[in-house]
Each structure stands twice: as C-alpha cells, then as structure tokens.
Amino acid sequence: MLKKLNFIEKSKIVKSYEILDFKQGKDFYYIKIKLVFTDESEFYVREFISEKDYLYSYHWQNKDGKLRIRWDNAPHHKDMKTFPHHKHSPKLEESTEIGFEEILLFIEEKMKKE
C-alpha cells in the first residue's frame, strides 16, 4: 500500500488525494481513495487484496461527475477475452490495463493528449 501512496505522491497529474476508507487484517487489506487531478477530474480507487483475491474498481469522472472510464474485475462479463477485467467508457470494452499504476499512467497519457 505504501508503494501505491508513493506513486500517487510522485504523479504529475494528482492535485490532491484523500484516503476515504482503509481496513487491514491478518491476510487482507481494503482501501478506498479519492484523487483529484490537475484538470479537476476525479479518480476513485477501490481495492480489496488478500492471499486469494484481488478485487478492484477504478472510476474516473470529469469535474461534473460524468463517467470517463471505469475499470473493474467484477466477474459478470464472461464473454470478454480479458475476463474478468473490463472497462466502461461508457460502453463495455475489454481491458488490458488492470493495475493501479498502469491505469494511472494510462490516464496521465490521455490527459497529455487533451
């Protein structure tokens, strides 16, 4: 988790962040973070990580609350080649971006082009 926070601190697009929830047990942790980017868009991170599970949802929205892209691995789109990983942009798509750092870098690249 500290690696994630260090990555956030070093990002050029993160204006601010807030840890909304954090729980840790013997063999798991759950974290929910809100990031605000330099363009005032918001990015919500939700992860549950244990020895058996890695569940995530990464939700990026513009400053007005409209969805830009949401990545998650909820197992409800079994026909996807990247199952269970997928994204909504807002249409449903396969997703090769699956980790927090990879997605933050994806957003950074997308913001550079805008």
HELIX and SHEET records of a PDB file:
HELIX    1   1 LEU A    2  LYS A   10  1                                   9    
HELIX    2   2 PHE A  100  LYS A  113  1                                  14    
SHEET    1   A 7 VAL A  14  GLN A  24  0                                        
SHEET    2   A 7 PHE A  28  PHE A  37 -1                                        
SHEET    3   A 7 GLU A  42  SER A  50 -1                                        
SHEET    4   A 7 TYR A  54  GLN A  61 -1                                        
SHEET    5   A 7 LEU A  67  ASP A  72 -1                                        
SHEET    6   A 7 HIS A  86  HIS A  88 -1                                        
SHEET    7   A 7 LEU A  92  GLU A  94 -1                                        
END                                                                             
